[in-house]
Amino acid sequence: MLFIGEISALVAAFLWSNSSIVFTAAAIRIGSIQLNIDRMLLAAFYLIIVILIFQIDISLSFSQFFLLAVSGIIGLIIGDTAIFKSFAEIGPRFTMLFYSLNPAIAALFSWIILDEKLSRNGIIGMFITIVGIAIVALAKKDNGSKFSINSKGVFYGIMSAVGQGVGLVFAKMAYSYGNLHSLTATVVRISSSVIVMLIISLIIKRYNNPIKLYRNDVKSFKLVALGSVIGPFLGITLSFVALEHTSVGIAATLMSTTPIMLIPLSKYYYKENIHISSIVGTVIAVLGIALLFLV
């Protein structure tokens, strides 16, 4: 079908934008660690059902499993726990803007670890993205907004980008050891991460019994379940459809429009009075990402 890849990429970005809003509400209610574990459990369950229904090949080597597990620990445990903490601190709009640094970070670490070429236009794209983010960070406060930028939220936002960017490099290394279905890779990343994170959180007593928790807080369960469906499940699935039907550069660029989509969503959900400089800075940052991907 004509433009199915481009449409899938835009829908994926829209779903991720909405899941950011939903996960922000959940993170405030139950905390980032509880949220990260529970949404990974649900996402893994959804993806396993898809794999079983469509009989997707799940074969992989030990090296691939190890690299994907490391990728998950860095990207999903460190990166995603940081992003949920950032959601609670500075909200989804600012968080996803800092999170948009992850393609540049992935490109930088691919150059360091994998010796991949880093083009001049790619470097310019990184610089433009950073300039756009700086404009938003230094902009006049959006009066009446529920969230505002603070140092703690910025730290977690950047950490989420670093975790995701470095995690993607290790995931990419797994593909160098042979063919691997993307959904299989995703399930391995999620499953290995949730096991490690669950063990650690139980040891440090930072994870509550989900049955007891959600029995007394049904709204939080609805938020986690909804966010897991529209983000990690449908968002990931549509991103693979996009990559299959259009170029990586176009798909990645369209999917990186999430920070722009969050501007009207944040205004609608949180009644934010968004300053024009925030809009300009966000658009500049996304243009930088586009330049990085389309080189």
N, C-alpha and C positions, 0 to 999 in steps of 0.2 A: 504493500500500500504506500502511496506517495506520502512522503514526509512523516512516516510512522516513527522513525527514529527521533526526529526533532520534536514531534509532539510528545513522545514518551519522556524525553529528557525534561521538557518544560513541566509536564505533569509531575514527574519525580521531584523536581525542585519545589513545586507548589505543595506537594505532600510533605516534604521535609520541613517546609516553612510552617505548615500547620502542626506538625508533630513537635516542632520546637516550642510553639505556644502551649501545647498540651503538656509536654514534659516540664516546662517551666512551672506550671501550676502544681504538677505532681512533686517536683523537687522541693518546692516550698513546703508541701504538706508532709512528705515522708522522708526527705533527705536524699542526697545524691547516691550514697552507697546502696541503700535499699532499692531505689529506683533503678539503678544500673543493673543490679543482679536480676530483679524481677522482670524488667523489660527484655533482658537477654534470654531468660528462660522462656518467655512467651515467644520471642522472635525465633529462637531455635526450634520450638515446637511447630510454629507455622511453616518454617522452611523445610523441616523434616517431612511434614505432610506433603508438601509440594514435590519433594524428591521422590517419595514413595509413589505418589499418584502418577507422575510422569516418568518414573523409572530412570532417573538421571544417574549417570555413571558416578560412583563414589570412590573409585579406586585412586589411590595415591601412594607415593613412596614414604618411607620414614623421614627422609630429608624434607620432603614437602610438608609433612605433618608437623615436624619440628619448627620449620620456618613460619608456618601459618600460626602455630601456637605462640611463638615469640611475637609475631605480628599482632595477634589478638591481645596479648598481655600489655604490649606497649600502646596499641591503638584503642582498645576497648576498655581496658581496666584503667590505665593512666589517663589516656586521652578523653574517654567518655565520662569518667568520674569527674574530671576537671571541667568538662563542658556543662555538666549538670550543676556543679557548684557555681559556675559562672552564670548560668541561667538564673539561679536564685539570687545572685548578687546584683547583676546589672541587666537582667532581662534577655529575651531571645534576640532582639534586634542588634544590640551591641555585641552580644556573645558571638552570633553568627558572622558578624563583620570581622572580629579578630580570628575566628575559626577559618575564615576564608584565606588566611595565610598558609593553610596546610598544603596547597598545591606547590607554592613556592618553596616551602620547607622540604617537601618530597623531592622536588627537582634538585635542590641544593644537596641533600643527602644522597641522591642517586648519583650525582656528580662525584661526591666524596667516596662513597662505598662501592658503587657499580661502575665508576669511571665513565658515566654517560656524558655525552656532549651537552654543555650548557651554552646555548647560543647568546649572541649579543641582544637580540630581541627578547629572549627569555629573561635576561638580567634587567632589561629596561622594564619589562612587565612586572617583575618583582618590585622594582623601585616605585613604579606607578601605584601598585597595590598598597605599598607602605605609606605613600603620600596620601592616598585616599583615606586610609584608616587614621592617619595622623590628623587630617582635617576634621574628621568626626570626633576624635578623642579631644581635640583642642577647641571644638566648636562651643558656641554659647549654649548654656544649659537649656534643654527643652522644658520650658515652664509648664507645670501641671503634669509632667510625666511621672509614672509610677516608678520607673527605674532611671538611674543616672550612673555615669561611669565613676568607678572608684578603683583604687590600686589593687585591691584584692580580686575584684571581678576581672580586671585586665590581666592580672597574673594567671588566673585560671583559664581565661579565654585563650591566651597565648600558649599555655601548657596543653590545652586541648588540641590546638593546631600542630604543635610539635609532636605530640603523641600520635595523632592521626597521620601526619606526614611521614614520620619515621616508620610507623607501623605499615604503611603502604609500601615502603621500600622493601621491607622483609617479605611482604606478601608477593611482591613482584619477583623477588628472588626465587620463590617457590615454583613459579612458572618456568624457570630456566631448567628445571629438572624433569620436564616432560609435560604432556597435556594434562589439563586439570579443569574440570567444570567449575565455573564461577560460583554457583550455588553450593557446591560441595566445599569449596574453599571458605565460603562465608560461614557455613555450618561448623566447620572445624575451628575457625577463628572464634566464633561465638561460644561454642561448647567448651573448648579448652579454657577460655577466659572466665566463663561463669563458674567452672569448677574451682579454679585457682582463687578467684575472688570470693567465692562462697566459703571456702576453707579459711582464708585469712580473716574474713569478716566475722566468722563464728569464733575464731580464736580470740580476736580483740573485742568480741561482744558488741559488734556494730550492726548486726543483722537481726531483725525481728521475725518471729514466726509469721509468714505471710497469711496463713489461714486465719490466725487470730487477729492480725492487723487489719486485713480487709473485711473481716466479718464485722468489725467495729467501725470501719471507714470504707463504706462501699464506693463513695465518690472517688477516692484515691485509686481503687482497683479499676474503676471505669476509665480514669485518666491514663493509667499505665497500659491497660489493655488496648485502648483506642490509639494511643501514641505508638505502641508496638506494631499495630496493624498498618497504620498509614505511613510510618517512618521506616523502621528496619525491614519490614516485610514488603509492602507494596512499593515503597521507594526504591529499595534495592532491586526488586524484580523488574521494575520499569527502567531502571538505569541499565540493566543488562540488555533489555530489549533495545534501548537506545544505542548502546555500543554495538549491537549486532546489525542495526539497520542504517547507521550513519558513521562518520569518521569519529575517532576518539576526541579530536580537537573540538569539533562542533558539539558533540554530546557533552563533554566536560564543561565547555563554556556555557552552554544553556543550563546545565545543572548547577552551575556556580552562581546563578542569578538569585539564589535563595535570599541573600541579604536585601536585595531590592524588593522582593516580594514581601518581606517582613515589614517593610515600611507601612503599607496600608493595613496589613494585618494587625500590627502593633497599635496603630491608630484606632482600629475598630475594636479590638479586644481590651486595650488598656486606656483608650481615650487620650492617647498621647498627642500633645501639641508639638509636632516635629519641626525643628528649625531647618530652614532651607540649606544651611551649610552641611547638616547631617545627610540630607538627600544627595547633595552634590558630591560629598566625600564618598558616600556609598557607591554611587555610579562610577566614580573614578576608580575606586578599588576593584570593582567588577570588570571594568575595561582593562585594568592591569592583568587580571586573571585571564581574560580572553586573549590578550597578547601573548601571555605565557603559553597557553594551550594551542594557539593557532599558528605558532612559528613552525 
